[in-house]
Amino acid sequence: MSWVHVKDPDEVENYTFDYEDYLAGATILTSTWTLATGITEAASSKTASTATVRISSGTTGKKYKVTNRITTSDLRTHEESFDLRVENR
């Protein structure tokens, strides 16, 4: 599934994936974020079923790919991505 989010270049925003339906009773052991060059991971966190990244910067008019990869307590791996478009608001 692909999502597109929009942020202003001066905003620092949180983006969260909720994996509860995918996990089917398992939990998230690890969560790793990969961000395209030009945007910055200011922070990240996870719970048993969600993964969150805080993103800053970006150039107006550009689109960036953001990917999260999790490993679950039953040792499965899964990735989700979204596009982040930067626009002046």
N, C-alpha and C positions, 0 to 999 in steps of 0.2 A: 504494500500500500504506500502511496506517496502523498505527502502533505506539503503545502507551501505556506510558510509563515512570513510576515512582513515586519521589519523593525526599522526604526530611524537609526542613522549612524551614531547618534549620541546616546541612544538608549542602552541600558544593560538589562536584559530580559532573561527570565527562566523559561525553559522548554522541558516538558515532561512526557515520557512514554509510560503508559500504564500497561503492564504486561500480565495483569491478573488473569485474564481469559486464557492466555497462552500457557501460563505456568501450571495450571491444572493441579494445584496443591503443592507444587514445588516452590522454592523461593529463589531470589537472585543472590548468587554468591559474589559475582564480580560484574562490574559495569565499566566499560571503556568507551570514551567518546573520541571520535575522529572528526576534526573540523577542517574545512578547506582553508588554504592559506588566505589571509586577509581578515579573518575574524578570530576572536580570542576567547578561549575558555577561561572565564573569570573564577568559576568554581563548579564543582559537581558533587552530587550526592546520590544515595540510593536508599530505598527501603526494601522490605521483603518482596514488594511487587511493583515498584516504580523506580525509574532512573531519571534524574533531572540534571540539566546543564544550564549554567548561567553564561550568556554570551554577550560580549561587548564588541565594539568597533564595527568595521565594514565600510565599504565605499558605496556611495549613492549610485544606484543604477546597476549594481552587480548582484548576481545570484550565487549563493554558496551552498554546498552540500554538507549536511551534518548527519553523522552516522553514530548509532549507539549499538554496541555489541555486548550482550550479556552471557554469562555462564550461570546455569541454574544448579540448584542443590542435587538434582538427579543427573548432572553433568551433560546437559544439552547446551548447545550454543544457539543464539538467535540474534539477528540484526534487524534494525529498523532505521530508516533514513527519512529526512525531510529536506526540502530546499528552503533556504532563508534568503529572501529578497530584501535588499536594503533600499529604502526610499525616504526622502525627506517628508516629514509629516508636519 
